[in-house]
């Protein structure tokens, strides 16, 4: 019984032609998109940290007359 099910599954799987180059290209494209999104996130985080630093320095100057 299991042999018949396995043979049926193998027959169905072999019916599809898989283009390995196309799969490789799709995988690389996905990695490139994820890297671009990560770089964008890093740039936004860097901008937020820079802006917070400026606000903190301005606050310290205004409240305590400190030059940071």
C-alpha positions, 0 to 999 in steps of 0.5 A: 500500500505504502509503495503505491502511494510513494510511487504515485507521489514520485510520479506527480513530482517528476511531472513538474520541470524545475528550472534550477537557474530560475530558482537560483535567480529568484532566491538571489533576488529575494536576498537582494530585496531583504538586504536593501530593506535592512540597509534602509532600516539601518539608515533610518535608525542612524538618522533617529539616533543622530536627531536624538543626539542633537536634541539632547545636546540642545536640551543640555545647553538650554537647561544647564549651559553645558557645551557637549 
